[in-house]
Amino acid sequence: MNLRVIILFFCLVVFVDGRKVHRFRLQRRSHRHHKAPHSHFHLQFRNALRRKYGYTPLRTVNAVNITSDPSKGVVLSEPLINSYDTNFFGVILAGEQPFTMQFDTGSSDLWVPSSHCRFCIKKCGSKFFKESKSKTFRTNNIPFSITYGSGSVKGIVASDEVAFGDLKIQNQGIGLVNISDSCSVFDGIAGFAFQELSMTNSVPVFQQMIDQKLVEQPIFSFHMKSGSSDGGSMILGGSNSSLYYGPLTYTNVTEAKYWTFKMDFIEVHGKNSRRCESGCKAIMDTGTSLIVGPVMDVLYLNKAIGAEHNDTYDLYIVDCATIPQLPIIVFSIANKEFYVKPQTYVIVYQDFCFSGFMDMRGLDHWIIGDVFLRENYVEFDWARKRLGIAPAV
């Protein structure tokens, strides 16, 4: 029997007008009609991470406070849809055309396939941007290219109106992809990292929301959930204290490019397996499903939870029957400990289970993905350049 593994990304977003919260349904990719990716997608996942970080190969919100003054902007909330605990999606409109997008704090550009991307359309079945359908479309044909381990994504930079629900950004820079050589389970990406990271030299979508006074506060936050199609929510323009326990613990961004911060340590509780013991660089990345770290550190952590490396799939395999007895993982950030249970850090598909900790050769820091965010609420404070973290409800 062919083992099928899920290792791809997620994320999604949220919206409102000045008087009431607007929610619109997002269609879930059905398990029955959309098969989970085969294990070779694990390699594509690694390549996607290498592209982002520059390495060569080797539930519905009910308690959001809305401002009564529309001139001050809004707080916008939309449900996240969870597929396999690894994929979270949302729909935006670009030039009044809908696209299923990944909302990614590990990148800064917004891109969608163009009508010229034959591979995207024929091989991947992606939706594509139709210039003739938009009255606000503009382009100067400036090329862009993102190169990574297995190939590249290329196209031209354009601008158009981009809508997150009723929140409409004017003149948003968009990358129209003409050439791609790999498929994803989403049409495109909307990046929520800082402008310095932009490959299209466009102003990121959240900076545009701030500049155009569309949001009440220069803050967005994620509340992800596990185990059901209700994947939680992303809130634009604020936070929701009913979605986390206690106060937020803040840590400063150390480099306003990615959402980079200092992590004190990571360990398997009770196993004398502390890594990053003197503190290390970490990146909070909603566009990564797993926890990714240096090879030896990940090896030690996986050994401490009893995971064994499988050469065929290049994964650390876990005996599914042992999950209830496995220890919790401890992340220390700003001298506060945050926890992730084995039911969250072990990814389960049918009778196949694998560790949510993945290594990457050449990496000397940690990429903190959805394995962490599915248990911990994270606020991204754009103006103060800091992250607020608390255990999620």
TAHUBEL-V907752 format. One line per field, one symbol per residue. ss: DSSP state (~ for helix, > for strand, _ for the rest). Layout:
ss = ???
//
This chain:
ss = ___>__________>>____>>_______________>__~~~~~~~~~~~~~________________~~~_>_>>>>>>>>___>>>>>>>>__>>>>>>>>_____>>>>>___~~~~~~_____>_~~~____>>>>>>>>>>>__>>>>>>>>>>>>>>__>>>>>>>>>>>>>________>>>>___~~~_______~~~~~~~___>___>>>>>>_____>>>>>>>____~~~>____>>>>__>>__>>>>>_>>>>______>____>>>>>______>>>_~~~~~~~~~~___>>>____>>>__~~~~~~___>>>>>__>>>>>_~~~~>>>>__>>>>_>>>______>>>_~~~~__>>>>>>____>>>>>>>_
//
